[in-house]
Amino acid sequence: MQVIQGDVLKCDLPYFDICVANIPYQISSPLTFKLLSHRPIFRCAVIMFQREFAMRLVAQPGDSLYCRLSVNVQLLSRVSHLLKVGRNNFRPPPKVDSSVVRIEPRKPLPPVSFKEWDGLVRICFNRKNKTLGSIFKQKRVLELLEKNYKTMQSLQLTQDAEMGEEKMSADDVALLANMVEDLSMETGDEKEDDEMEMDDADMAGEGAASFKEKIMGILQQGDFAEKRGSKLSQVDFLYLLSLFNKDGIHFS
């Protein structure tokens, strides 16, 4: 047996096949993604989390707790809830209940750029109960996507070199370890909607209006305009990303 003393988030982990842990709950998100980015890929992890965090990990489309955390973790792994551990099982009892979860990394990883994936999911879950048609009409979203589009066009990327064709890497996954604040305990409630939809009259010139039509056309092509991020499955998000990338629209 080898004993390593130190901060698990800062230590280089050795090879392991199985991880079994009862962790400080404040490191739940970064530890989960550090494990998922570890190479070589381990067989499974059985970890006790705060119950609300655990239920977000296993939430399915349409569940009230379904969020970016759910989508991102389930893209990279199969997650199953094993058992609830009530607070009265501890002395002194904590203020929260716990749950034990099993995490099995997917092998191989999905053939998608994680930066692209998380860029799309972030937009869709910013107002997860609004329709995608409404979200992608927001001025901020359109300006971001148009900027990316023009950048990609100026670089004259070929289809083979597009980000959407790149495979997800361990480095991509590791980026999530720093997203503790917005991935760990999202409330699931929509933020105050202070974003304005961009009407054709607000568009600066024919080019911007044409770009908006392009985005709306992509959503309608996949029948996504009236759908909501909170109801989309992994397959839905992958299909939507492929439609955008096919037309040269990128999220990173």
KEBA-210334 format. One record per residue: residue in three letters; y, x, z of N, C-alpha, C in turn. Coordinates in pm, whole numbers, plus 50000, padded with zeros to 5 digits. Each point is the difference from the previous one (the first is absolute). Layout:
<nodes>
 residu n_north n_east  n_up ca_north ca_east ca_up c_north c_east  c_up
    ALA       Y      X     Z        Y       X     Z       Y      X     Z
...
</nodes>
This chain:
<nodes>
 residu n_north n_east  n_up ca_north ca_east ca_up c_north c_east  c_up
    MET   49880  50084 50000    50120   49916 50000   50124  50087 50000
    GLN   50096  49964 49916    50127   50073 49994   50110  49911 50056
    VAL   50074  50047 50098    50109   49926 50060   50132  50057 49949
    ILE   50084  49913 49943    50130   50042 49949   50108  49935 50086
    GLN   50082  50079 50063    50108   49946 50083   50129  50003 49920
    GLY   50067  49887 49994    50126   49995 49926   50033  49859 49956
    ASP   50109  49987 49926    50046   49872 49946   49922  49970 49873
    VAL   49927  49890 49999    49913   49970 49886   50081  49982 49872
    LEU   50127  49959 50011    50083   49982 49882   50048  50133 49942
    LYS   49996  50106 50083    50049   50130 49955   49888  50099 49971
    CYS   49883  49972 50053    49887   50092 49982   49936  49983 49863
    ASP   49947  50109 49946    49917   49992 49880   49860  49958 50044
    LEU   49957  49886 49953    49870   49949 50042   49888  50074 49927
    PRO   49892  50032 50071    49884   50065 49935   49920  49896 49922
    TYR   49896  50044 49934    49911   49906 49933   49938  49908 50104
    PHE   49992  49870 49967    49929   49907 50086   49943  49888 49914
    ASP   49895  49939 50049    49934   49892 49928   50035  49864 50058
    ILE   50012  49996 50133    50029   49875 50070   50109  50025 50104
    CYS   50093  49906 50009    50105   50007 50102   49987  49879 50091
    VAL   49992  50024 50131    49996   49893 50100   50111  50030 50100
    ALA   50094  49906 50016    50117   50033 50080   50063  49878 50067
    ASN   50054  50025 50118    50089   49907 50071   50133  50074 50007
    ILE   50098  49954 49927    50121   50080 49976   50122  49942 50070
    PRO   50104  50081 50019    50130   49945 50043   50051  49909 49889
    TYR   50034  49877 50032    50031   49903 49896   50124  50034 49919
    GLN   50090  50082 50055    50121   50031 49926   49975  50092 49880
    ILE   49881  50058 49990    49971   50086 49884   49903  49932 49903
    SER   49982  49870 50014    49900   49929 49919   50021  50018 49851
    SER   50122  49978 49953    50025   50009 49856   49987  50142 49946
    PRO   50071  50099 50056    49987   50135 49944   49860  50057 50011
    LEU   49927  49968 50110    49864   50052 50013   49909  49938 49895
    THR   50013  49869 49976    49917   49933 49901   50015  50065 49863
    PHE   50124  50027 49961    50022   50057 49867   49970  50150 49996
    LYS   50011  50066 50114    49957   50140 50002   49849  50009 49978
    LEU   49925  49909 50063    49856   49998 49980   49965  49969 49855
    LEU   50071  49902 49941    49969   49960 49863   50039  50107 49898
    SER   50090  50090 50038    50039   50107 49908   49917  50127 50023
    HIS   49912  49998 50102    49921   50118 50033   49895  50027 49893
    ARG   49982  50126 49967    49898   50041 49904   49916  50111 50059
    PRO   49866  49994 49981    49928   49898 49922   50000  49865 50070
    ILE   49981  49894 49922    50004   49864 50054   49886  49981 50100
    PHE   50032  49941 50114    49900   49974 50103   49924  49871 49969
    ARG   49892  49975 50074    49917   49882 49973   50060  49874 50060
    CYS   50039  50004 50128    50062   49882 50060   50072  50040 50128
    ALA   50093  49914 50041    50070   50017 50127   49992  49869 50076
    VAL   49973  50008 50130    49999   49883 50088   50106  50025 50106
    ILE   50107  49923 49995    50118   50027 50081   50046  49874 50071
    MET   50047  50016 50123    50058   49887 50073   50152  50004 49985
    PHE   50056  49891 49948    50143   49986 49980   50053  49885 50085
    GLN   50131  49995 50014    50062   49879 50054   49960  49884 49910
    ARG   49969  49884 50057    49940   49892 49922   50086  49956 49882
    GLU   50130  49988 50019    50085   49955 49890   49996  50097 49883
    PHE   50001  50129 50030    49990   50102 49894   49865  49987 49929
    ALA   49894  49985 50079    49866   49988 49941   49990  49879 49909
    MET   50060  49888 50041    49992   49879 49919   50082  50012 49873
    ARG   50103  50084 50002    50074   50028 49876   49914  50083 49905
    LEU   49921  50090 50054    49913   50084 49916   49901  49915 49922
    VAL   49947  49895 50061    49894   49921 49938   50051  49870 49937
    ALA   50132  49973 50010    50056   49875 49948   49976  49987 49850
    GLN   49980  49877 49956    49973   49970 49859   50119  49925 49939
    PRO   50009  49998 49867    50111   49928 49935   50012  49858 50053
    GLY   50122  49961 50036    50025   49867 50054   50005  49995 50151
    ASP   49943  50102 50067    50008   50006 50147   50143  50033 50042
    SER   50040  49949 50116    50137   50023 50047   50026  50149 50028
    LEU   49896  50076 50034    50017   50142 50032   49980  50092 49879
    TYR   49973  49943 49884    49979   50080 49878   50132  50067 49963
    CYS   49998  50132 49985    50124   50076 49980   49971  50127 49921
    ARG   50101  50085 49984    49982   50126 49927   49891  50086 50064
    LEU   49996  50000 50132    49895   50076 50069   49863  49954 49956
    SER   49979  49868 49995    49871   49944 49958   49965  50046 49859
    VAL   50095  49985 49909    49976   50031 49860   49969  50148 49980
    ASN   50079  50086 50063    49983   50143 49979   49870  50053 50060
    VAL   49968  49957 50122    49877   50047 50063   49877  49948 49925
    GLN   50005  49875 49955    49886   49942 49931   49984  50055 49859
    LEU   50107  50054 49942    49987   50068 49872   49916  50126 50015
    LEU   50017  50067 50113    49936   50130 50023   49867  49991 50072
    SER   49972  49885 50063    49879   49992 50084   49952  49856 50013
    ARG   49877  49988 50046    49946   49870 50040   50016  49991 50152
    VAL   50063  49893 50044    50031   49985 50143   49932  49875 50054
    SER   49935  50013 50113    49934   49884 50060   50028  49997 50151
    HIS   50018  49880 50051    50024   49981 50143   49865  49991 50072
    LEU   49981  50082 50102    49872   50002 50071   50001  49913 50125
    LEU   50099  50019 50087    50005   49917 50120   50137  50007 50065
    LYS   50029  49893 50073    50124   49995 50079   49972  50057 50138
    VAL   50097  50075 50053    49989   50056 50134   50118  49947 50081
    GLY   49973  49908 50089    50107   49938 50078   50064  50098 50098
    ARG   50122  49970 50038    50073   50090 50091   49936  50008 50138
    ASN   49923  49898 50037    49937   50000 50133   49882  50094 50010
    ASN   49962  50063 49889    49894   50100 50003   50050  50135 50050
    PHE   50129  50011 50025    50059   50126 50044   50062  49985 50139
    ARG   50002  50109 50075    50064   50004 50132   50094  50118 50007
    PRO   50129  49975 50017    50065   49869 50004   50005  49939 49860
    PRO   50005  49867 49989    50002   49937 49867   50132  50028 49928
    PRO   49993  50036 49872    50123   50021 49921   50064  49865 49965
    LYS   50111  50004 49930    50070   49877 49964   49951  49940 49869
    VAL   49911  50071 49930    49954   49953 49870   49848  50000 49993
    ASP   49945  49917 49911    49857   50002 49970   49973  50106 49893
    SER   49873  50035 49986    49961   50102 49904   49888  49948 49910
    SER   49975  50073 49893    49889   49968 49910   49943  50129 49945
    VAL   49868  50000 49978    49932   50115 49941   49979  49971 49851
    VAL   50038  50097 49917    49996   49984 49855   49918  50112 49937
    ARG   49928  49967 49895    49924   50100 49923   50071  50023 49868
    ILE   50026  50127 49968    50069   50038 49877   49909  50090 49917
    GLU   49972  49959 49877    49916   50079 49909   50081  50033 49875
    PRO   50038  50127 49980    50079   50037 49882   49927  49966 49871
    ARG   50077  49956 49902    49942   49969 49869   49972  50131 49925
    LYS   49885  50004 49935    49962   50117 49920   49949  49951 49865
    PRO   50066  50040 49892    50124   50078 49995   50121  49915 50027
    LEU   50115  50064 50018    50124   49927 50018   50037  49928 49871
    PRO   50072  49888 50009    50041   49927 49879   50083  50091 49908
    PRO   49984  49987 49869    50073   50085 49905   50144  49953 49981
    VAL   50081  50018 50102    50139   49955 49995   50086  50098 50077
    SER   50123  50020 49954    50093   50084 50074   50046  49925 50123
    PHE   49983  50062 50117    50036   49929 50122   50152  49979 50010
    LYS   50079  50094 49949    50145   49982 50003   50040  49877 49921
    GLU   49938  49981 49884    50025   49882 49919   49955  49873 50075
    TRP   49880  50006 50053    49942   49886 50071   50089  49956 50116
    ASP   50037  50094 50087    50078   49963 50117   50141  49956 49962
    GLY   50053  50055 49889    50131   49955 49954   49998  49853 49962
    LEU   49895  49957 49930    49986   49860 49961   49978  49912 50123
    VAL   49906  50041 50086    49967   49918 50117   50121  49986 50093
    ARG   50077  50107 50014    50118   49996 50086   50098  49892 49952
    ILE   50021  49993 49868    50091   49899 49945   49944  49860 50024
    CYS   49872  49982 49973    49939   49867 50012   50000  49949 50143
    PHE   49988  50091 50099    49993   49957 50139   50134  50003 50071
    ASN   50105  50045 49930    50132   49996 50062   50042  49857 50028
    ARG   49959  49909 49913    50020   49856 50019   49868  49934 49964
    LYS   49900  50021 50086    49862   49970 49958   49973  49852 49977
    ASN   50084  49911 50053    49978   49857 49980   50088  49942 49890
    LYS   50075  50086 49930    50073   49957 49882   49914  50023 49877
    THR   50027  49927 49894    49925   50021 49877   50039  50135 49940
    LEU   49907  50059 49926    50029   50128 49937   50111  49987 49897
    GLY   50007  49883 49935    50107   49977 49905   50136  50011 50067
    SER   50013  49947 50121    50125   50008 50075   50028  50142 50047
    ILE   49897  50069 50048    50017   50136 50051   50047  50094 49888
    PHE   49938  49990 49884    50032   50094 49892   50128  49963 49924
    LYS   50066  49891 50040    50132   49968 49945   50111  50058 50086
    GLN   49964  50055 50116    50101   50055 50089   50068  50120 49934
    LYS   50130  50007 50018    50080   50104 49936   49950  50140 50036
    ARG   49972  50020 50129    49956   50132 50046   49869  50040 49934
    VAL   49906  49906 49990    49869   50030 49942   50013  50032 49851
    LEU   50077  49917 49929    50018   50022 49857   50068  50134 49971
    GLU   50100  50034 50080    50069   50128 49979   49908  50119 50024
    LEU   49915  49989 50103    49905   50107 50029   49900  50018 49886
    LEU   49942  49889 49955    49900   50007 49895   50060  50047 49867
    GLU   50122  49955 49971    50064   50042 49876   50031  50149 50002
    LYS   50042  50050 50117    50026   50143 50013   49872  50080 49976
    ASN   49889  49955 50063    49871   50067 49978   49959  49994 49853
    TYR   50022  49884 49940    49960   49980 49861   50075  50096 49908
    LYS   50131  50011 50020    50081   50089 49915   49961  50146 50022
    THR   49968  50034 50126    49959   50137 50028   49871  50033 49928
    MET   49903  49908 50007    49872   50023 49933   50018  50007 49848
    GLN   50087  49914 49947    50023   50001 49857   50063  50131 49956
    SER   50093  50051 50080    50068   50124 49963   49904  50119 50004
    LEU   49900  49991 50086    49900   50108 50008   49894  49988 49892
    GLN   50002  49884 49931    49906   49975 49891   49856  50025 50043
    LEU   49964  49937 50111    49862   50015 50048   49904  49929 49907
    THR   49889  50061 49973    49896   49935 49922   49918  49911 50092
    GLN   49926  49912 49943    49920   49907 50080   49899  50074 50087
    ASP   49948  50111 49953    49902   50075 50077   50061  50067 50121
    ALA   50133  50023 49997    50065   50071 50109   50072  49907 50096
    GLU   49992  49869 49974    50071   49906 50086   49942  50004 50141
    MET   50086  49971 50097    49958   50002 50139   49885  49904 50025
    GLY   50001  49887 49931    49896   49901 50022   49863  50047 49961
    GLU   49994  50108 49922    49872   50053 49957   49948  50108 50094
    GLU   50084  50044 50094    49957   50106 50089   49909  49945 50108
    LYS   49906  50080 50042    49914   49959 50110   50067  50025 50134
    MET   49966  49919 50095    50056   50016 50133   49947  50128 50063
    SER   50090  50075 50061    49961   50126 50063   50013  49990 50150
    ALA   49942  50097 50069    50012   50005 50146   50145  50016 50041
    ASP   50078  50073 49920    50142   50018 50031   50073  49866 49992
    ASP   49964  49917 49900    50060   49867 49991   49974  49922 50128
    VAL   49876  49999 50044    49962   49923 50119   50072  50054 50123
    ALA   50013  50132 50009    50061   50061 50117   50146  49958 50016
    LEU   50066  49959 49892    50139   49956 50011   50015  49884 50097
    LEU   49896  49920 50012    50009   49883 50087   50003  50036 50147
    ALA   49957  50117 50036    49998   50040 50140   50140  50000 50060
    ASN   50103  50008 49916    50138   50003 50049   50064  49862 50001
    MET   49926  49897 49961    50057   49867 49989   49966  49915 50122
    VAL   50019  50053 50118    49959   49930 50121   50082  49875 50023
    GLU   50130  50010 49985    50089   49892 50038   49975  49874 49919
    ASP   49982  50014 49866    49993   49881 49918   49858  49961 49962
    LEU   49901  50077 50042    49862   49965 49966   49916  49958 50119
    SER   50038  50042 50120    49909   49981 50113   50000  49858 50056
    MET   50116  49947 50031    50003   49870 50066   50103  49908 49935
    GLU   49989  49980 49869    50090   49908 49932   49983  49862 50060
    THR   50110  49924 50006    49994   49869 50064   49941  49894 49908
    GLY   50007  50026 49869    49953   49898 49906   50106  49897 49971
    ASP   50112  50001 50072    50110   49909 49974   50091  50059 49894
    GLU   50058  49914 49919    50091   50049 49899   50130  50044 50064
    LYS   50058  50105 49944    50130   50045 50046   50106  49905 49947
    GLU   50118  50010 50057    50112   49923 49950   50019  50031 49854
    ASP   50000  49898 49916    50006   50023 49857   50145  50016 49955
    ASP   50047  50125 50003    50137   50026 49960   50007  50058 49859
    GLU   49886  50002 49931    50000   50049 49863   50034  49886 49906
    MET   50076  50031 49896    50040   49898 49905   49921  50015 49872
    GLU   49957  49884 49947    49935   50004 49871   50104  50029 49894
    MET   49959  50072 49897    50093   50039 49895   49990  49901 49886
    ASP   50104  49921 49981    50006   49908 49888   50040  50077 49875
    ASP   49974  49937 49885    50034   50067 49874   50149  50033 49993
    ALA   50082  49915 50062    50145   50022 49997   50039  50124 50081
    ASP   49913  50038 50095    50029   50116 50084   49954  50131 49936
    MET   49920  49989 49897    49943   50120 49941   50105  50074 49919
    ALA   50005  50130 50018    50100   50082 49931   49951  50032 49859
    GLY   50029  49913 49905    49964   50026 49862   49865  49942 49962
    GLU   49974  50003 49870    49877   49942 49948   49877  50078 50046
    GLY   50016  50132 50021    49885   50082 50039   49942  49956 50132
    ALA   50087  49973 50098    49952   49959 50132   49934  49864 49994
    ALA   50060  49909 49925    49942   49866 49986   49865  50008 49931
    SER   49990  50088 49903    49873   50017 49930   49894  50057 50093
    PHE   50041  50090 50088    49905   50060 50095   49948  49894 50096
    LYS   50090  49912 50046    49957   49891 50090   49898  49912 49930
    GLU   50024  49970 49872    49905   49919 49925   49866  50072 49987
    LYS   50005  50131 49987    49877   50080 49990   49917  49987 50127
    ILE   50067  50011 50117    49932   49989 50129   49940  49861 50017
    MET   50079  49897 49969    49952   49863 50014   49883  49974 49905
    GLY   50007  50061 49881    49891   49982 49903   49869  50059 50050
    ILE   50009  50115 50069    49880   50062 50055   49939  49910 50108
    LEU   50084  49947 50087    49951   49912 50106   49934  49875 49942
    GLN   50062  49944 49896    49945   49879 49938   49871  50031 49924
    GLN   49993  50118 49944    49880   50040 49926   49876  49996 50090
    GLY   50017  50046 50124    49887   50000 50092   49996  49878 50090
    ASP   50087  49901 49971    50008   49879 50081   50035  50032 50146
    PHE   50093  50095 50019    50040   50042 50134   50135  49945 50045
    ALA   50078  49943 49909    50138   49963 50033   50009  49905 50118
    GLU   49905  49908 50013    50005   49901 50108   49910  50036 50118
    LYS   49938  50117 49995    49912   50042 50109   50079  50076 50105
    ARG   49941  50014 50120    50064   50068 50111   49918  50121 50043
    GLY   50069  50105 50044    49932   50121 50042   49900  49975 50110
    SER   50030  49906 50088    49913   49971 50114   49867  49938 49959
    LYS   49990  49958 49872    49877   49936 49953   49924  50086 49899
    LEU   50052  50119 49968    49937   50082 49897   49890  50090 50058
    SER   49891  50011 49928    49888   50085 50041   50019  50141 49945
    GLN   49908  50092 50037    50004   50136 49946   49992  49997 49847
    VAL   49912  49918 49947    49983   49991 49855   50129  49950 49934
    ASP   50066  49903 50064    50126   49948 49946   50106  50110 49992
    PHE   50015  50077 50110    50100   50106 50001   49968  50108 49896
    LEU   49874  50035 49986    49960   50101 49900   50029  49950 49859
    TYR   49973  49873 49975    50025   49943 49867   50151  49996 49972
    LEU   50078  49956 50100    50145   49993 49982   50058  50139 49974
    LEU   49953  50100 50074    50049   50137 49980   49965  50048 49859
    SER   49880  49968 49953    49960   50044 49866   50086  49935 49893
    LEU   50040  49874 50021    50086   49932 49903   50137  50067 49994
    PHE   50057  50031 50117    50130   50067 50003   49991  50138 49934
    ASN   49900  50078 50039    49987   50136 49946   49978  49999 49849
    LYS   49926  49901 49953    49972   49991 49856   50129  49985 49921
    ASP   50099  49931 50059    50129   49981 49934   50103  50103 50042
    GLY   49955  50108 50065    50090   50108 50034   50081  49980 50126
    ILE   49964  49901 50084    50071   49973 50124   49928  50072 50114
    HIS   50073  50082 50075    49939   50080 50108   50074  49979 50131
    PHE   49931  50032 50108    50051   49970 50134   50022  50125 50084
    SER   49996  50117 49940    50026   50123 50074   50070  50101 49910
</nodes>
